Amino acid sequence: MKKALVFGATGQVACALQRCAGDVVLEVRGRDEADFSDPAACAAWVAQTDADVVINAVAYTAVDKAEGDEAAALVVNATTPGAIAIAAAARGLPLVHISTDYVFDGAGDAPFGLDHPVAPLGAYGRSKLAGEVAVRAAGGVHAIFRTSWVVSPDGANFVKTMLRLGAERERLTIVADQIGGPTPADDIAVACFVAARQLLAGPSKSGTYHLSGGPDVSWADFAREIFRQAGLACEVVDIPSSAYPTPARRPLNSRLDNCATEAAFGLARPDWRFGLTEILKALGAKH
Ligand code: NDP
């Protein structure tokens, strides 16, 4: 693989792709050139690229805002990925696309397998699920990675919020009944490149995969580990989700079964505690 066309320049995964590209040349198309509210314009970049693969790191990720803005979320998360997938299939280019644990309803306490029925709780999850369906329907070679709780030194995320609040306050109340796998964006980027290479070698691994960091943890325990590694003396008090109402319902269970990803691509489940250390170092916040 010599060159990858990447949609997205500024997001967590988009930045990680640029950080982790190694000797792969990237053709990065940000919002200024590829606005995902315009499916045809985005598909045109695929039609004219000389890249070997296409990676989509763009998404409408404002989960609460999507509740009142579902049509816009649907265009960015489904219509345009579908148009890109059709253009990639027409050119025989593998497409790597990112999806989410929010396609599930969060019931139970077992990790969700690939064959578990999807049942999104809100507009964002519905739009991301529609994106998966559109990418598959295009009929090209693809890898869809469902991930969860993405963290990195870039953009807005839980680690950066905790560092800010943990420095300001002595005590924070954090939701303790939502359990999932925090996933460093760099691990997603590496997975995208590994999958792209293997899809170029042959289409047999085309399909949907789960990629989340381990071990599974609650937001409250995740915050405790952030404060421990950052040397912040902020006390974390467990609260239930019911005490922190949001416009969009969050799944209580975000655990993802990563076995198929390891078997197909040799990608071991990343330990987010190591990724967290690297993020804190990059932010100058490691104790
Ligand atoms: P971010 O919110 O960090 O980045 C989203 C990116 O999409 C930004 O580059 C943003 O550009 C771009 N974007 C949004 N709308 C448009 C548009 N209309 N046209 C062009 N670009 C647009 O997301 P992440 O990197 O965290 O997410 C990567 C993937 O992972 C997504 O598919 C997401 O659904 C999935 N995911 C994320 C999770 C998380 O916790 N963040 C959890 C599970 C899955 P701009 O800066 O200009 O707005």
Residues whose N, C-alpha, C, O or C-beta is under 5 A from the ligand:
A	BS01	NDP	G8 A9 T10 G11 Q12 V13 A14 R31 A34 D35 F36 S37 A57 V58 A59 Y60 T61 V76 I98 S99 T100 D101 T147 S148 W149 V150 G155
